Amino acid sequence: MKKVAFALAFLSALTAAAPSPAADLPKISIVVFGAPSLGAFLPPVIKAQKLDEKNGISIDFQERTPDAYTAQFNSGEFQVGGSAALLTVGLADVRGVKATYLFNLFDYWGAVVTSRAEIKTIKDLEGKELAAAKGTTNYVMFDWFARQLGADTSKFSVINTATPGLVGYALADRATAIQLWEPAYTTLHSKKPSIRMLDLNIKESWQKMSGSANIPYLGVAAHRDWAEKHKDLIPKLYATYKQAADWVVAHPDEAATLIAGKGSAESGKAIADLIRANDRLGMNVTPASAVVKEIKAVYEAGKSISFLPSHPSDSTIYEGPMQ
């Protein structure tokens, strides 16, 4: 009997010391864009490495198209968004949706590609068809950069499509040019190396306007009432994403396999190279409070092209602790 009692006590102690199962952890449902997109870049790493559970939370990632993402986040159906484009958060605030940008994941990079020999510059797209996910902030930012180059973007004939469709448009040459970003550009280039990128002069135009090299672009945002009620979970959420980004940098080949999913070996290699360079990927996980000046410059860019009717409130920039 003593042996049985000792064994039961030992098992009880082991159970008490073991980490809580995922079912017992606080759950966070996060809406993100479907792949290929930056919002879908880190989630497969987080889940494969169980980084959410290791940080004491359980994340349920739900994929949506850009338009559905915006509608369902703004309506409050989802309280947390992991494809939170900064200008979209700002616009939501101006329209009465009380949201806050918790932390940045990626700085801005976008591109316009073409297979048409006669298209040399962005201005050459006036009067031509441009395939784009027009509902995304990446397109809005592209609009701003195109105007800095003297292009009249109102003269672009935009074919609006969801982000997964952009690579298909480029491969089939169904439009004069295609506006897209990473990781779609890398996937496309691995399948069609002959495609050309038009110069957007991003670094120079942004430095001239903002005085900074950083362009906060996409991160994680939440409704402000959710953020207020779950201040204890936000540092855990930040740590989860930060550790995922650090793991991706340290293990680019393994990360590329997770991110590429069922893609080809060439796509996986291209994504691994993209991670190593990070110039187009722009992965930069940092609290919103650390890039306040840059966030306000992005708002100013959005206002200058009438995407934002007025300046968003300072409460769109989360100032709470991340540790």
Buried (B, 14 or more C-beta within 10 A) or exposed (E): EEEEEEEEEEEEEEEEEEEEEEEEBEEBEBBBBBBBBBBBBBBBBBBBBEBBBBBBBBBEBBBBBBBBBBBBBBEEEBBBBBBBBBBBBBBBBBEEBBBBBBBBBBBBBBBBBBBBEEBEEBBBBBEBBBBBBBBBBBBBBBBBBBBBBEBEBEEBEBBBBBBBBBBEBBBEEBBBBBBBBBBBBBBBBBBBEEBEEBEBEBEEBBEEBBEEEBBBBBBBBBBBEBBEEBEEBBBBBBBBBBBBBEBBEEBBEBBBBBBBEEBEEBBBBBBBBBBEEBEBBBBBBBBBBBBBEBBBBBBBBBBEBEBBEEBBEEBBBBEBEBE
